[in-house]
């Protein structure tokens, strides 16, 4: 066994959501059928109370690694 684990994008999103809650922020999915999907991307981060957008076009895997909730030995599989 090589020591790597694999998890799915929804599992990474759950970890990121729990971590962002400490900072009073929310991770939200932008749906592909939304008319403004191209300008918003697949994921965004919002301020919890005002729902103002903190970041568009969020890469959930990279954000997870930046926040420390996704170690280097974990590989994300697309679902």
N, C-alpha and C positions, 0 to 999 in steps of 0.2 A: 504494500500500500504506500502511495506516495505522499500522504499527509494532506492532500487537498480535499476540500469539501465543496459541494455544489448546492446552491440555493436558487430559488426563482426570484424574479423581479418583484412580485408581490410580497415576498418575505423580506426583501431588502427595504421595500417601501414601508413595511410595518416597523422595522427597526428605526428607520429614519424618522418616521412620524413620532415614535416614542421619544426620540432624542430631541427633535424640534419642539416638542411640547414643553420642555424645560425652558426654552427661549420664547415661549408664547408665540410659536409659529406653526403653520399647518402645511403639510404637503398635499397637494391636490392633483388629480389627473385631469388633463384637458382632453375632452373627447374628440375623436377624429371627425365626427359629423358636425362639430361646431363650425360656424362660418368663419371664425377667426383662428382656426387651429394653426394655420401656417405661420401667423405672427406670434402665437403663444407657445407652440411646441407641445410635447406630450405631457410634461409635468411642470408645475409651478409651485412656488412657496408663497404663502400668504401670511400676513400678520393676523393673529388669532382674533383679536377684538374688533379691529376695523375692517378686516378682510381686504386690506390694500395689498397689492402684489409687491412682494419683496424681490422675486426673481422669476423670470420666464425662461423657458427652454432649459429646464434643470435636467441634468444627467443623474439619475437616481443612484446608479452604481458609484459614480465619482463622488457625489455628495456623501454617500454612506462611508466611503473611504476617508474623505476629508473630516467627517464628524467622528471617526474612530469606531463606528458600529459595524464595519465590514473589514475584517483583517485581511492581510495579503494572501493568506493560504485559502481563502474562500473564492470560488469561481461562480459568477452569476450566469445561469442558463436562461435564455429567453423562453417565455412560455408560449 
